[in-house]
Amino acid sequence: MYDFQKPDSEWVDGLIGAGARVFPMESNLALEKLRYVDLLGILASDPNGIGMRITAPLSTRTQLLPKSREQWQMLGAHIAAAYRLRRALATSRERPSRQPNTLPHEAEAVVDPKRFRIIAAVDRGREESAADCLRRAARRIDRARSTMRREEPDEALETWRALVCGRWSLVDWFDADERRFLLALPNPPEVRDPRGLTEQECQVVEYAVHGEPSKLIAYRLGLSQARVSALLRSAMKKLGVKNRAQLAQRIPPRPLAVAVA
């Protein structure tokens, strides 16, 4: 998430056209003519550089407090996960399934949101650790969607993580009888060659080389901060690096290629 006291050409590009990169001074003058003196932007992207950039012009100068910045970052994590899921669902209709999946929308588990139990599961959703993880996430979502969202919206945002165990998005689904269930849809962020790392180690590394703090990485993936820190230490040991700077040299972050809204 970014806030801008003086909009640079890259972000003005998304607001008023490609000419901003070539003529940044003229672009800033155009903003002033429109009586916009500041920009507020959310960068909601995956480590592979694909995502969304949402920019809003402001008529007054705005300085975000650290807590507000953190909340916008959490919102950006949800937008990135939703955009990734939308693209995955669109492409899944075009490609043949590797094996039959009788669950709706190629879900790996169906969760009863009232009793917090798994009523159907396939593939990795059948693992014992997955069932426990999904049940805990369903309870967290239920708390966030209750009166908490009105009475304690900040806590509700912190409670509802962007992903579940680094793999699933839990989304509402209604059957033919209009009963509500939660579908655990596979939605992990795309990672590069694991280089001997586990899937979750790769995920943590990909976000870490972009400079994200462990707290935000944990929120993105639906893991605990302690788990993220342990995964990062393990990955750096395997890669033979001692700090994040060396890690970024070993695995450089990928450039952004985002859609503008």
PyMOL commands that set and color helices and strands:
alter all, ss='L'
color gray80, all
select helices_A, chain A and resi 9-16+19-22+24-33+66-92+104-106+123-126+128-145+148-151+153-159+199-208+214-221+225-239+244-250
alter helices_A, ss='H'
color red, helices_A
select strands_A, chain A and resi 2-4+38-45+50-58+109-112+117-121+168-174+180-186+257-260
alter strands_A, ss='S'
color yellow, strands_A
deselect
rebuild
show_as cartoon
